[in-house]
Amino acid sequence: MRIALDAMGGDHGPSVVVPAAAAVVERQPDLELDLVGLEEAINPALAQHGLENHPRIAVRAASQVVAADDDVAQAMRNKRDSSLHVANKLAKSGDVEGVVSAGNTGALMAVSRFILKTLPGIDRPAIATFLPTRDSRVLMLDLGANVDCNSDHLFQFAVMGEVATRAVYGVEKPSIGLLNIGEENIKGNDVVKVAGQLLRDSQLNYFGNVEGRDIFTGKCDVIVADGFVGNVALKTSEGTAELIAHFLRQAFSASWMAKTAAFLASRVLKDFKRRVDHREYNGAMLLGLNGIVVKSHGSADAHAFSKAIEVAASEARNNVNHRITHELQDLLEVAE
């Protein structure tokens, strides 16, 4: 198993990617990693962590970097030797099984789609990630790759989400919810209504419409939305979690009694922090590409980035792309 890491992407570059790589190869003895980027930036970071001669970590040179604020079209035309391009070319050639990057999301999607293409039967790739629920987790997609979608796109997202959930977490028949403004079939715009009908007519385990408040209740294993709605929902939930954490810190530091209570409840608070820590869920899959690509949050620290690497490795081990292709083909044959 070999994964290519865009060592230049994100807010921190090699200073985060290198220690993340070290942590993952320690946890996964069968994994090898290619760090792609500027050698003059990567090599000192490897030396700092004593990894310059590590047998399962290699450096692949790239002479250019796609910055966070680079125009996507310019990155495509003028930076053909960027770490994003080189990493995707390694996946295209079969030298690696997957790519992980914390870089420019638009550029990552555009470059990956240009080099790797999409799977048969998939019109548009979607960004998907697992989020915590009360008792388990839910896979939500799309989270920002496709602002404008039609009903067929939403149906394809449902298929990809169903396969990924089944493959990665072993859920036998994942339930699928369609994010809407109400649970009734008559609610929503025409695109969502038609998508709901496509799902009802399919062999998928369609739960029905779900509202924003249902995302974290565990009603469904997969929640489908267009990229605009999905991204707003995701960012709203992140902001809510940060607000709750802020209120807790405020409350437990208000007085000496509150500080004493915080000390007594420290184990409970630590468990709460772990369960809502977005770093534990870092690593969004770009489902629908003819190759494995995972997007890490741009501000991820080493722990969070290591989780994104593990997502890519899990996708590869569970042969997610092959299963998506066959599942979609089977569903279309049944529909005909």
Buried (B, 14 or more C-beta within 10 A) or exposed (E): BBBBBBBBBBBBBBBBBBBBBBBBBEEBEEBBBBBBBBBEBBBEBBEEBEBBEBEBBEBBEBEBBBBEEBBBEEBBEEBBEBBBBBBBBBBBEEEBBBBBBBBBBBBBBBBBBEBBBBBEBBEBBBBBBBBBBEEEBBBBBBBBBBEEBBBBBBBBBBBBBBBBBBBBBEBEEBBBBBBBEEEEBEBBEEBBBBBBEBBEEBEBBBBBBBBBEBBBEBBBBBBBBBBBBBBBBBEEBBEEBEEEBEEBEEEBEEEEEEEEEBEEEEEEBEEBEEEBBBBBBBBBBBBBBBBBBBBBBBEBBBBBBBBBBBBBBBBBBBEBBEBBBBBBEEBEEEEE
